[in-house]
């Protein structure tokens, strides 16, 4: 599915039918997409965002990758964000940077424990967020009973 949002952003969603059994935590993609728009958009250029869903059978998980072709990310900034997501602080500083990503990581941990993760890679200096979610078979009972 492709969506054109105004004349300055295009979003492509690629999802195989195997993801139908997976339950994705509400608003889990929103902070990642917002991050891509806020930090990736270059004035007067179209921002392309690609969201890909991949089922990895041997790991019993769903990988969601989100990439964009906007402003490149500095590798040191990517590492700082990865560190923030690996070890989210109890409180954030006054700059409030990363609050959406930290909130998402904490929500993932509450629902899925250490079976879920969010990381950032750079592919040719472009950001690629990778959200890993466990299969419905391995998710916590408390989450499996919640409506999607």
Secondary structure per residue as TSV (DSSP state, phi and psi in degrees):
chain	resnum	aa	ss	phi	psi
A	1	X	-	360.0	137.6
A	2	X	E	-124.7	136.3
A	3	X	E	-124.4	134.8
A	4	X	E	-106.0	121.2
A	5	X	E	-110.2	102.9
A	6	X	T	64.2	-152.1
A	7	X	T	-108.4	7.5
A	8	X	T	-118.0	4.6
A	9	X	E	-151.0	136.2
A	10	X	E	-125.2	138.0
A	11	X	E	-125.3	126.7
A	12	X	E	-109.3	129.0
A	13	X	E	-112.8	124.7
A	14	X	E	-120.8	114.2
A	15	X	E	-140.6	122.9
A	16	X	-	-75.3	161.0
A	17	X	G	-64.2	-21.2
A	18	X	G	-63.5	-16.9
A	19	X	G	-79.5	-4.0
A	20	X	G	-57.4	-30.9
A	21	X	G	-82.1	-12.2
A	22	X	-	-83.8	143.5
A	23	X	-	-109.7	123.4
A	24	X	-	-103.4	127.8
A	25	X	-	-53.6	130.1
A	26	X	T	-54.2	142.2
A	27	X	T	59.5	23.6
A	28	X	T	-78.7	-25.8
A	29	X	T	-89.3	-23.1
A	30	X	H	-55.4	-50.5
A	31	X	H	-66.0	-27.7
A	32	X	H	-72.7	-42.9
A	33	X	H	-66.1	-43.0
A	34	X	H	-58.8	-41.2
A	35	X	H	-61.5	-43.4
A	36	X	H	-62.1	-41.4
A	37	X	H	-69.9	-47.6
A	38	X	H	-64.8	-43.8
A	39	X	H	-101.3	-14.0
A	40	X	H	-101.3	-24.5
A	41	X	-	-68.4	133.4
A	42	X	-	-111.3	129.2
A	43	X	T	-49.9	136.4
A	44	X	T	64.2	19.0
A	45	X	S	-126.4	149.8
A	46	X	-	-79.2	130.1
A	47	X	E	-94.7	123.8
A	48	X	E	-102.5	124.1
A	49	X	E	-117.3	128.9
A	50	X	E	-115.4	127.9
A	51	X	E	-117.2	118.6
A	52	X	E	-119.6	134.3
A	53	X	E	-109.8	127.2
A	54	X	E	-133.2	127.8
A	55	X	E	-91.3	125.9
A	56	X	E	-107.8	98.0
A	57	X	G	-60.4	-45.5
A	58	X	G	-65.8	-25.6
A	59	X	G	-98.3	-3.1
A	60	X	T	49.0	57.0
A	61	X	E	-147.3	166.8
A	62	X	E	-113.6	126.4
A	63	X	E	-104.5	129.1
A	64	X	E	-117.4	118.0
A	65	X	E	-110.9	138.2
A	66	X	E	-128.0	118.6
A	67	X	E	-123.9	158.6
A	68	X	E	-143.6	160.4
A	69	X	S	-107.5	24.6
A	70	X	S	-83.9	-140.7
A	71	X	S	-60.3	131.2
A	72	X	-	-63.1	156.8
A	73	X	-	-109.7	137.4
A	74	X	-	-71.5	133.7
A	75	X	H	-55.0	-34.8
A	76	X	H	-68.7	-34.4
A	77	X	H	-67.8	-39.6
A	78	X	H	-62.6	-42.3
A	79	X	H	-65.9	-38.4
A	80	X	H	-62.3	-42.4
A	81	X	H	-66.8	-39.5
A	82	X	H	-62.3	-42.4
A	83	X	H	-62.3	-42.4
A	84	X	H	-61.5	-39.2
A	85	X	H	-77.2	-31.8
A	86	X	H	-71.9	-36.0
A	87	X	S	-131.8	73.8
A	88	X	-	-65.6	134.6
A	89	X	-	-73.7	158.7
A	90	X	S	-68.7	-35.4
A	91	X	S	-133.6	153.9
A	92	X	-	-102.5	155.1
A	93	X	-	-68.7	-177.2
A	94	X	T	-71.9	-16.8
A	95	X	T	-75.2	-18.0
A	96	X	-	58.2	19.7
A	97	X	T	-76.0	137.1
A	98	X	T	83.1	7.9
A	99	X	H	-63.0	-39.0
A	100	X	H	-66.4	-42.0
A	101	X	H	-69.1	-41.4
A	102	X	H	-63.8	-43.0
A	103	X	H	-59.7	-44.2
A	104	X	H	-62.0	-46.1
A	105	X	H	-59.8	-42.2
A	106	X	H	-66.4	-39.6
A	107	X	H	-65.7	-41.6
A	108	X	H	-60.0	-42.2
A	109	X	H	-65.6	-39.8
A	110	X	H	-62.8	-40.9
A	111	X	H	-85.1	-46.7
A	112	X	H	-107.2	-10.2
A	113	X	G	69.9	-148.7
A	114	X	G	-82.2	6.6
A	115	X	G	-81.0	-10.4
A	116	X	-	-113.9	153.9
A	117	X	E	-154.9	159.7
A	118	X	E	-132.5	128.3
A	119	X	E	-140.7	165.9
A	120	X	E	-127.1	127.7
A	121	X	E	-118.7	160.6
A	122	X	E	-114.1	129.0
A	123	X	E	-118.1	107.7
A	124	X	T	53.5	46.3
A	125	X	T	65.1	11.2
A	126	X	E	-102.4	141.9
A	127	X	E	-73.3	140.3
A	128	X	E	-136.1	108.4
A	129	X	E	-85.2	139.8
A	130	X	E	-125.2	115.8
A	131	X	E	-105.9	120.8
A	132	X	E	-111.1	123.4
A	133	X	E	-122.0	141.8
A	134	X	E	-71.8	160.1
A	135	X	-	-68.5	160.2
A	136	X	T	-58.7	-27.6
A	137	X	T	-66.7	-33.0
A	138	X	T	-100.4	0.1
A	139	X	S	-75.1	159.5
A	140	X	-	-65.0	145.3
A	141	X	H	-56.3	-39.9
A	142	X	H	-61.4	-34.3
A	143	X	H	-79.7	-38.0
A	144	X	H	-61.7	-25.0
A	145	X	T	-85.9	-9.8
A	146	X	S	-79.8	145.4
A	147	X	-	-69.4	147.0
A	148	X	-	-72.9	360.0
